[in-house]
């Protein structure tokens, strides 16, 4: 495998930069249960990095470590060249890491616009009292954030539902709103936890297009968990494969596709 320590060029000619995040020997235990066992991998600037594996492999646990929801029992998380100290999720978000969730986590009674506006919360400087009065600096600040949100709404082609309470929206559109809320935080690293789960073919095609456009137009680095192997192989620049909490593969989609350990894990059979 080629040395990618200083970045690399993809098959379609895109330039991928150096290390944005590095997971070093990560182990995560819950009592006597080992969810992640001594896993190391990196995420490079500008790439789409997939984390895959059978059910129970530890993928979501790894995403929770990256986003600060879980603190690793052992190992280190490095972000933008610095070792990350123990942080709360909101502090990780302030560093420039945003995420979506496997189970949609939106405010169902609020409109699409207002849900996406919540993604700007970490950037708001005025206090709650000033925001409640909506006067002066607070009004100007909200207008600026609303303008950014309107651009995201246009980008995701959801203008027609901007004032609709998200609880009334079909599942695929709710997933798109959740993506919009994550984008509103202007992340350096966007974490997507099963963005295609529960979608039909047309919805998957739309979401795949938006993921590629986010990476291409915004230059956002993306790490995603996804069970649809066709989607993973089409979208990803590199793939790390987990099974029973261990890393069993890491490389380009073609390298992973031809890795016998990966084949065995997914087929549940052994080969002589």
Secondary structure, 3 states (H helix, E strand, C coil): CCCCCCCEECCCCCEECCEEEEEEEEEEEECCEEEEEEEEEEEECCCEEEEECCCCCCHHHHHHHHCCCCCCCEEEEEECCEECCCCCHHHHHHHCEEECCCCCCCCCCCEHHHHHHHHHHHHCCCCHHHHHHCCCHHHHHHHHHHHHHHHHHHHCCCHHHCCCEHHHCCHHHHHHHHHHHHHHCCCCEEEEECCCCCCCHHHHHHHHHHHHHHHHHCCCEEEEECCCHHHHHHHCCEEEEEECCEEEEEECHHHHHCCHHHHHHHHCCCCC
